[in-house]
Amino acid sequence: IRVRPLTCTETQRGDQRVVHSLGDGTVHVTAARHDATFGFNAVFDAGASQEAVFEGSGMRQLVELAIDGFSCTVFAFGQTGSGKTYTLMGPLTQSEAQPAAPGVLGLMQRSFACLLEQSRSRGSDLALSASYLEIYNEQVTARPAALPGTASTPHLRCPPRCAPQVRDLLSPGPPRALPLRWSKTRGFYVENQLSMDFESLEAITDLLLQAGSQRRRTSAHALNSHSSRSHALLTVHVRSRAVSTHPAPGTQAGLFVGPSAGPSKQGSLCFVDLAGSERVKETGSSGELSTEANSINRSLLALGHCISLLAKPRGKRTHIPYRDSKLTRLLARSLGGSGVTLMVACISPSSRCLSETLSTLHYASRARRVTTKP
């Protein structure tokens, strides 16, 4: 659980702080007619640094598991404006020309640096590829960006906001929706999904900045001046191979042959930035914003339903309705399959957000009871 600080607007408005971290993974919510305590693996209060969240949440262990060949997922959930995107990506103002200060880098950038660090310490050779998808109004769209050093593509005029689109900057073409398929061997997958190879972790960071913070659909409303209007999934595929040098048979001591390759392992690290849950009455949304909010809430409701069923003992589970939304289809393997999943629930301490905060905490409590078999 991560508790963000009160904003200047909330402080000036006189909002009370109703969420308190008690230590040892415990968070306490106290307000009129509400007094509840929740326990989690870790709780980060408003003063926690980005580095503390990375080290204390188990994110480093997830990176190591991905190198070892496991499918790993981290997703951020919470009310709109609760700090999900900041936790994953850092400040929204960063760019290639103005990179963020090292202290405020998000889980994504820190994970990329950890990949490089682990590769060097283990003597492994990493082959990296990545894809970036966005689910907007329950339509799956792709958000790849051009590789660093390639020619940039002129800005394309966007169709109406509620229309699904794919903007592939490597192969410019008319906007189109990507079909979501299912097979016995792959489970749910996105057909025609573009996956790009990268020669460096810096290139993946460039993709994150270009396709993520700058191109993802956002809007302003009463609770958030930069509200994400879609769910975004950045997947980094990691193929690792141990590389060693050894004396050549029959040669003098001190003479070595070239690097020899050990068996390869294929893992993945998926970052899911969920759009925030919204109450239209609070956000003041109307028109297209209201349509987007309804789509966001509908997919989050489907996700919550799946998590509730998965949290039950295996002998008491009924059918898990992954097909109720595109979001749950794409997260099916992460939630109930063979992967390793970390959920970072972000909440506001403000008394005005009490209802959504309690909803998020109950949501996270159910998710904590879900077990997988990696």
Kinemage of the C-alpha trace (Angstrom):
@kinemage 1
@onewidth
@group {chain A} dominant
@subgroup {mainchain}
@vectorlist {calphas} color= white
{ca ile a 1} P 0.000 0.000 0.000
{ca arg a 2} L 1.279 3.486 -0.804
{ca val a 3} L -0.278 6.547 0.843
{ca arg a 4} L 0.345 9.767 -1.052
{ca pro a 5} L 0.708 13.159 0.709
{ca leu a 6} L -2.194 15.576 0.991
{ca thr a 7} L -2.198 17.931 -1.984
{ca cys a 8} L -2.078 21.709 -1.619
{ca thr a 9} L -5.721 21.888 -2.718
{ca glu a 10} L -6.766 19.368 -0.077
{ca thr a 11} L -4.815 21.192 2.637
{ca gln a 12} L -6.249 24.585 1.703
{ca arg a 13} L -9.727 23.094 1.613
{ca gly a 14} L -9.296 21.826 5.152
{ca asp a 15} L -9.413 18.093 4.394
{ca gln a 16} L -8.479 15.909 7.341
{ca arg a 17} L -5.896 13.137 7.211
{ca val a 18} L -7.810 9.899 7.877
{ca val a 19} L -5.182 7.309 6.898
{ca his a 20} L -2.235 6.491 9.158
{ca ser a 21} L 0.543 3.937 8.859
{ca leu a 22} L 1.074 2.039 12.120
{ca gly a 23} L 4.197 0.194 10.995
{ca asp a 24} L 4.687 -3.537 10.395
{ca gly a 25} L 2.538 -3.432 7.260
{ca thr a 26} L -0.516 -2.054 9.034
{ca val a 27} L -2.643 0.900 7.957
{ca his a 28} L -5.395 2.468 10.078
{ca val a 29} L -8.361 4.433 8.754
{ca thr a 30} L -10.208 6.575 11.267
{ca ala a 31} L -13.085 8.953 10.583
{ca ala a 32} L -16.665 9.556 11.648
{ca arg a 33} L -18.464 6.178 11.689
{ca his a 34} L -15.317 4.495 10.299
{ca asp a 35} L -12.535 2.857 12.262
{ca ala a 36} L -10.734 0.051 10.472
{ca thr a 37} L -7.275 -1.533 10.418
{ca phe a 38} L -5.813 -3.410 7.459
{ca gly a 39} L -2.706 -5.563 7.225
{ca phe a 40} L -0.491 -5.902 4.139
{ca asn a 41} L 2.985 -7.060 3.171
{ca ala a 42} L 4.221 -3.461 3.236
{ca val a 43} L 2.794 0.025 3.769
{ca phe a 44} L 4.580 3.175 2.571
{ca asp a 45} L 3.421 6.449 4.089
{ca ala a 46} L 3.536 9.901 2.538
{ca gly a 47} L 7.218 10.385 3.364
{ca ala a 48} L 8.445 7.206 1.680
{ca ser a 49} L 10.900 7.709 -1.191
{ca gln a 50} L 10.676 6.055 -4.590
{ca glu a 51} L 13.748 4.004 -3.705
{ca ala a 52} L 12.107 2.808 -0.477
{ca val a 53} L 9.055 1.639 -2.424
{ca phe a 54} L 11.246 -0.209 -4.934
{ca glu a 55} L 13.305 -1.980 -2.280
{ca gly a 56} L 10.510 -2.586 0.218
{ca ser a 57} L 7.806 -3.788 -2.161
{ca gly a 58} L 9.730 -6.786 -3.499
{ca met a 59} L 10.240 -5.223 -6.925
{ca arg a 60} L 13.928 -6.152 -6.975
{ca gln a 61} L 13.014 -9.800 -6.376
{ca leu a 62} L 10.544 -9.643 -9.277
{ca val a 63} L 13.309 -8.439 -11.613
{ca glu a 64} L 15.543 -11.311 -10.512
{ca leu a 65} L 12.732 -13.811 -11.094
{ca ala a 66} L 12.158 -12.414 -14.610
{ca ile a 67} L 15.830 -13.011 -15.427
{ca asp a 68} L 15.434 -16.545 -14.075
{ca gly a 69} L 12.642 -17.191 -16.592
{ca phe a 70} L 9.465 -16.369 -14.662
{ca ser a 71} L 6.534 -14.290 -15.924
{ca cys a 72} L 6.269 -11.358 -13.515
{ca thr a 73} L 3.676 -8.599 -13.321
{ca val a 74} L 3.363 -5.458 -11.235
{ca phe a 75} L 0.243 -3.380 -11.434
{ca ala a 76} L -0.802 -0.161 -9.729
{ca phe a 77} L -4.404 0.270 -8.640
{ca gly a 78} L -6.305 3.056 -6.906
{ca gln a 79} L -8.540 6.080 -7.185
{ca thr a 80} L -7.823 8.676 -9.834
{ca gly a 81} L -5.130 11.042 -8.585
{ca ser a 82} L -3.805 8.623 -5.961
{ca gly a 83} L -0.267 8.443 -7.359
{ca lys a 84} L -0.290 5.288 -9.509
{ca thr a 85} L 1.507 6.689 -12.540
{ca tyr a 86} L 4.000 8.559 -10.347
{ca thr a 87} L 4.807 5.337 -8.484
{ca leu a 88} L 5.420 3.432 -11.722
{ca met a 89} L 6.984 6.130 -13.906
{ca gly a 90} L 7.956 9.096 -11.759
{ca pro a 91} L 7.083 12.739 -12.554
{ca leu a 92} L 4.935 13.412 -15.596
{ca thr a 93} L 7.116 16.374 -16.592
{ca gln a 94} L 10.169 14.275 -17.451
{ca ser a 95} L 11.333 13.904 -21.045
{ca glu a 96} L 14.457 12.994 -22.979
{ca ala a 97} L 15.507 16.654 -22.894
{ca gln a 98} L 14.638 17.027 -19.195
{ca pro a 99} L 15.124 13.674 -17.455
{ca ala a 100} L 13.838 13.201 -13.934
{ca ala a 101} L 16.185 13.431 -10.977
{ca pro a 102} L 17.470 9.989 -9.890
{ca gly a 103} L 15.651 10.194 -6.561
{ca val a 104} L 12.179 10.393 -8.110
{ca leu a 105} L 12.501 7.699 -10.784
{ca gly a 106} L 9.631 5.213 -10.707
{ca leu a 107} L 9.497 1.441 -10.396
{ca met a 108} L 9.872 1.016 -14.162
{ca gln a 109} L 13.155 2.903 -14.541
{ca arg a 110} L 14.568 1.370 -11.367
{ca ser a 111} L 13.656 -2.089 -12.643
{ca phe a 112} L 15.457 -1.431 -15.926
{ca ala a 113} L 18.583 -0.346 -14.013
{ca cys a 114} L 18.267 -3.444 -11.824
{ca leu a 115} L 18.121 -5.629 -14.939
{ca leu a 116} L 21.438 -4.194 -16.075
{ca glu a 117} L 22.945 -4.560 -12.611
{ca gln a 118} L 21.848 -8.186 -12.284
{ca ser a 119} L 23.061 -8.998 -15.791
{ca arg a 120} L 26.543 -7.745 -14.971
{ca ser a 121} L 26.750 -9.388 -11.548
{ca arg a 122} L 25.567 -12.765 -12.865
{ca gly a 123} L 27.664 -12.705 -16.011
{ca ser a 124} L 24.524 -13.066 -18.115
{ca asp a 125} L 23.848 -11.945 -21.655
{ca leu a 126} L 20.399 -10.324 -21.912
{ca ala a 127} L 18.268 -10.042 -25.045
{ca leu a 128} L 15.432 -7.571 -24.544
{ca ser a 129} L 12.234 -6.826 -26.424
{ca ala a 130} L 9.218 -4.786 -25.388
{ca ser a 131} L 5.643 -4.006 -26.354
{ca tyr a 132} L 3.304 -1.316 -25.139
{ca leu a 133} L -0.474 -1.641 -25.173
{ca glu a 134} L -3.303 0.562 -24.050
{ca ile a 135} L -6.913 -0.444 -23.357
{ca tyr a 136} L -9.166 2.507 -24.066
{ca asn a 137} L -12.950 2.235 -23.740
{ca glu a 138} L -12.509 -1.548 -23.683
{ca gln a 139} L -10.616 -1.452 -26.991
{ca val a 140} L -7.036 -2.726 -27.191
{ca thr a 141} L -4.668 -0.319 -28.914
{ca ala a 142} L -0.906 -0.358 -29.366
{ca arg a 143} L 1.464 2.415 -28.350
{ca pro a 144} L 4.937 1.546 -29.699
{ca ala a 145} L 7.484 4.300 -30.248
{ca ala a 146} L 10.296 4.607 -32.758
{ca leu a 147} L 13.665 3.244 -31.743
{ca pro a 148} L 16.202 5.871 -30.671
{ca gly a 149} L 18.201 6.998 -33.649
{ca thr a 150} L 15.492 6.292 -36.213
{ca ala a 151} L 13.694 8.950 -38.159
{ca ser a 152} L 10.774 10.460 -36.291
{ca thr a 153} L 7.274 10.242 -37.685
{ca pro a 154} L 5.220 13.430 -38.147
{ca his a 155} L 2.437 13.886 -35.625
{ca leu a 156} L -0.733 12.218 -36.792
{ca arg a 157} L -4.102 13.871 -36.301
{ca cys a 158} L -6.112 11.854 -33.803
{ca pro a 159} L -9.673 10.701 -34.487
{ca pro a 160} L -12.403 11.438 -31.925
{ca arg a 161} L -11.346 10.413 -28.408
{ca cys a 162} L -13.846 7.618 -28.044
{ca ala a 163} L -12.716 5.902 -31.263
{ca pro a 164} L -10.214 3.050 -30.853
{ca gln a 165} L -6.876 3.567 -32.554
{ca val a 166} L -3.419 2.121 -33.027
{ca arg a 167} L -0.504 4.474 -33.571
{ca asp a 168} L 2.457 2.462 -34.726
{ca leu a 169} L 5.285 4.921 -35.276
{ca leu a 170} L 7.394 2.273 -36.980
{ca ser a 171} L 4.750 1.484 -39.592
{ca pro a 172} L 2.436 4.476 -39.888
{ca gly a 173} L -1.060 3.550 -40.959
{ca pro a 174} L -4.700 4.303 -40.332
{ca pro a 175} L -5.987 3.766 -36.786
{ca arg a 176} L -7.365 0.311 -36.121
{ca ala a 177} L -8.291 -1.872 -33.167
{ca leu a 178} L -6.154 -4.898 -32.348
{ca pro a 179} L -8.079 -8.184 -31.950
{ca leu a 180} L -7.793 -10.131 -28.720
{ca arg a 181} L -7.520 -13.902 -29.261
{ca trp a 182} L -7.292 -17.052 -27.174
{ca ser a 183} L -5.476 -20.340 -27.748
{ca lys a 184} L -4.805 -23.391 -25.607
{ca thr a 185} L -1.063 -22.824 -25.696
{ca arg a 186} L -0.893 -19.040 -25.300
{ca gly a 187} L -4.076 -18.226 -23.428
{ca phe a 188} L -5.363 -14.705 -24.183
{ca tyr a 189} L -3.089 -12.693 -26.460
{ca val a 190} L -3.200 -9.659 -28.724
{ca glu a 191} L -2.977 -10.484 -32.408
{ca asn a 192} L -0.587 -8.399 -34.524
{ca gln a 193} L 1.009 -6.947 -31.417
{ca leu a 194} L 4.287 -5.241 -32.250
{ca ser a 195} L 7.282 -6.295 -30.182
{ca met a 196} L 10.530 -4.386 -30.667
{ca asp a 197} L 14.034 -5.590 -29.906
{ca phe a 198} L 16.322 -3.319 -27.918
{ca glu a 199} L 20.069 -3.273 -27.615
{ca ser a 200} L 20.128 -1.305 -24.373
{ca leu a 201} L 18.012 -0.564 -21.340
{ca glu a 202} L 18.247 3.128 -22.196
{ca ala a 203} L 16.260 2.411 -25.361
{ca ile a 204} L 13.443 0.880 -23.315
{ca thr a 205} L 13.463 3.958 -21.072
{ca asp a 206} L 13.082 6.103 -24.183
{ca leu a 207} L 10.096 3.967 -25.185
{ca leu a 208} L 8.600 4.496 -21.753
{ca leu a 209} L 8.900 8.262 -22.022
{ca gln a 210} L 7.789 8.551 -25.649
{ca ala a 211} L 4.922 6.061 -25.688
{ca gly a 212} L 3.917 6.267 -22.049
{ca ser a 213} L 3.957 9.692 -20.481
{ca gln a 214} L 3.667 11.679 -23.717
{ca arg a 215} L 1.260 9.656 -25.886
{ca arg a 216} L -1.108 7.984 -23.487
{ca arg a 217} L -4.638 9.386 -23.415
{ca thr a 218} L -5.090 11.803 -20.528
{ca ser a 219} L -7.565 14.506 -19.518
{ca ala a 220} L -8.141 16.953 -16.695
{ca his a 221} L -11.036 16.858 -14.262
{ca ala a 222} L -11.842 18.087 -10.767
{ca leu a 223} L -9.711 15.481 -8.966
{ca asn a 224} L -6.755 15.129 -11.330
{ca ser a 225} L -5.251 17.552 -13.833
{ca his a 226} L -3.522 14.693 -15.674
{ca ser a 227} L -5.914 11.754 -15.406
{ca ser a 228} L -5.092 8.609 -17.388
{ca arg a 229} L -8.098 7.616 -19.514
{ca ser a 230} L -6.866 4.144 -20.380
{ca his a 231} L -5.172 1.110 -18.872
{ca ala a 232} L -1.584 0.716 -20.076
{ca leu a 233} L 0.537 -2.451 -20.222
{ca leu a 234} L 4.278 -2.282 -20.865
{ca thr a 235} L 5.811 -5.748 -21.209
{ca val a 236} L 9.568 -6.315 -21.281
{ca his a 237} L 10.561 -9.782 -22.512
{ca val a 238} L 13.866 -10.927 -21.028
{ca arg a 239} L 15.932 -13.702 -22.577
{ca ser a 240} L 18.965 -14.398 -20.425
{ca arg a 241} L 21.898 -16.656 -21.133
{ca ala a 242} L 24.880 -17.371 -18.905
{ca val a 243} L 28.153 -16.466 -20.601
{ca ser a 244} L 31.517 -17.745 -19.393
{ca thr a 245} L 35.073 -18.062 -20.596
{ca his a 246} L 37.197 -21.123 -19.935
{ca pro a 247} L 40.606 -22.487 -20.976
{ca ala a 248} L 40.570 -24.135 -24.372
{ca pro a 249} L 41.238 -27.876 -24.222
{ca gly a 250} L 44.889 -28.650 -24.976
{ca thr a 251} L 46.054 -25.045 -24.740
{ca gln a 252} L 48.547 -23.488 -22.395
{ca ala a 253} L 47.377 -22.092 -19.077
{ca gly a 254} L 46.145 -18.539 -19.374
{ca leu a 255} L 44.810 -18.967 -22.909
{ca phe a 256} L 41.025 -18.719 -23.225
{ca val a 257} L 38.569 -19.373 -25.971
{ca gly a 258} L 35.724 -16.955 -26.663
{ca pro a 259} L 32.587 -16.725 -24.566
{ca ser a 260} L 30.545 -19.886 -24.334
{ca ala a 261} L 26.780 -19.747 -23.982
{ca gly a 262} L 24.863 -21.682 -21.393
{ca pro a 263} L 21.171 -22.607 -21.590
{ca ser a 264} L 18.838 -19.660 -22.112
{ca lys a 265} L 15.880 -18.639 -19.967
{ca gln a 266} L 12.908 -16.581 -21.131
{ca gly a 267} L 10.986 -14.464 -18.674
{ca ser a 268} L 8.937 -11.294 -18.777
{ca leu a 269} L 8.276 -8.225 -16.678
{ca cys a 270} L 4.903 -6.565 -17.239
{ca phe a 271} L 3.980 -3.165 -15.801
{ca val a 272} L 0.262 -2.407 -15.654
{ca asp a 273} L -0.796 1.180 -14.974
{ca leu a 274} L -4.534 0.957 -14.364
{ca ala a 275} L -6.687 4.013 -14.956
{ca gly a 276} L -8.082 5.276 -11.667
{ca ser a 277} L -11.549 4.481 -10.436
{ca glu a 278} L -13.836 7.513 -10.616
{ca arg a 279} L -17.066 8.842 -9.187
{ca val a 280} L -18.520 11.101 -11.878
{ca lys a 281} L -20.200 13.239 -9.211
{ca glu a 282} L -16.780 14.017 -7.694
{ca thr a 283} L -14.816 14.467 -10.922
{ca gly a 284} L -17.469 16.574 -12.640
{ca ser a 285} L -17.023 14.556 -15.842
{ca ser a 286} L -19.515 14.803 -18.671
{ca gly a 287} L -19.735 13.857 -22.342
{ca glu a 288} L -16.703 11.902 -23.522
{ca leu a 289} L -15.068 12.054 -20.094
{ca ser a 290} L -18.162 10.445 -18.588
{ca thr a 291} L -18.104 7.709 -21.245
{ca glu a 292} L -14.441 7.046 -20.505
{ca ala a 293} L -15.110 6.950 -16.757
{ca asn a 294} L -17.901 4.408 -17.222
{ca ser a 295} L -15.598 2.186 -19.305
{ca ile a 296} L -12.813 2.474 -16.726
{ca asn a 297} L -15.109 1.632 -13.829
{ca arg a 298} L -16.707 -1.261 -15.718
{ca ser a 299} L -13.357 -2.930 -16.413
{ca leu a 300} L -12.158 -2.330 -12.837
{ca leu a 301} L -15.385 -3.860 -11.541
{ca ala a 302} L -14.752 -6.951 -13.684
{ca leu a 303} L -11.190 -7.116 -12.344
{ca gly a 304} L -12.461 -6.843 -8.784
{ca his a 305} L -14.966 -9.633 -9.369
{ca cys a 306} L -12.234 -11.948 -10.671
{ca ile a 307} L -9.995 -11.124 -7.702
{ca ser a 308} L -12.849 -11.829 -5.254
{ca leu a 309} L -13.391 -15.271 -6.762
{ca leu a 310} L -9.676 -16.056 -6.936
{ca ala a 311} L -9.301 -15.129 -3.262
{ca lys a 312} L -11.589 -17.992 -2.268
{ca pro a 313} L -10.109 -21.426 -1.400
{ca arg a 314} L -9.556 -23.460 -4.552
{ca gly a 315} L -12.214 -25.999 -3.569
{ca lys a 316} L -14.863 -23.275 -3.271
{ca arg a 317} L -14.102 -21.339 -6.445
{ca thr a 318} L -16.643 -21.053 -9.213
{ca his a 319} L -15.927 -20.116 -12.821
{ca ile a 320} L -13.573 -17.107 -13.057
{ca pro a 321} L -15.170 -14.691 -15.589
{ca tyr a 322} L -11.986 -13.431 -17.271
{ca arg a 323} L -13.942 -12.849 -20.472
{ca asp a 324} L -16.045 -10.098 -18.887
{ca ser a 325} L -13.562 -7.452 -20.013
{ca lys a 326} L -10.458 -7.105 -22.159
{ca leu a 327} L -8.502 -6.017 -19.107
{ca thr a 328} L -9.223 -9.239 -17.199
{ca arg a 329} L -8.454 -11.332 -20.269
{ca leu a 330} L -5.009 -9.788 -20.601
{ca leu a 331} L -4.352 -10.147 -16.862
{ca ala a 332} L -5.747 -13.688 -16.582
{ca arg a 333} L -2.365 -15.399 -16.479
{ca ser a 334} L -0.940 -12.836 -14.051
{ca leu a 335} L -3.859 -13.186 -11.646
{ca gly a 336} L -4.555 -16.886 -11.609
{ca gly a 337} L -1.900 -18.537 -13.722
{ca ser a 338} L 1.728 -19.459 -13.271
{ca gly a 339} L 3.219 -15.999 -12.901
{ca val a 340} L 4.387 -13.891 -9.964
{ca thr a 341} L 2.360 -10.724 -9.372
{ca leu a 342} L 2.885 -7.630 -7.243
{ca met a 343} L -0.009 -5.243 -6.634
{ca val a 344} L 0.734 -1.697 -5.493
{ca ala a 345} L -2.463 -0.103 -4.199
{ca cys a 346} L -2.244 3.690 -4.050
{ca ile a 347} L -4.571 5.643 -1.767
{ca ser a 348} L -5.290 9.219 -0.730
{ca pro a 349} L -5.216 10.168 2.974
{ca ser a 350} L -7.870 12.871 2.470
{ca ser a 351} L -11.178 12.675 4.330
{ca arg a 352} L -12.937 13.660 1.111
{ca cys a 353} L -11.649 10.487 -0.574
{ca leu a 354} L -12.569 8.202 2.333
{ca ser a 355} L -15.073 6.080 0.408
{ca glu a 356} L -12.682 5.363 -2.476
{ca thr a 357} L -9.803 4.754 -0.064
{ca leu a 358} L -11.776 2.127 1.861
{ca ser a 359} L -12.830 0.524 -1.423
{ca thr a 360} L -9.193 0.300 -2.546
{ca leu a 361} L -8.081 -1.187 0.776
{ca his a 362} L -10.792 -3.860 0.666
{ca tyr a 363} L -9.834 -4.539 -2.966
{ca ala a 364} L -6.175 -4.965 -2.002
{ca ser a 365} L -7.075 -7.191 0.961
{ca arg a 366} L -8.844 -9.594 -1.374
{ca ala a 367} L -5.971 -9.500 -3.877
{ca arg a 368} L -3.524 -10.424 -1.120
{ca arg a 369} L -5.331 -13.736 -0.634
{ca val a 370} L -4.888 -14.751 -4.276
{ca thr a 371} L -2.190 -17.393 -4.763
{ca thr a 372} L -0.535 -18.601 -7.976
{ca lys a 373} L 1.791 -21.477 -8.809
{ca pro a 374} L 4.908 -20.021 -10.503
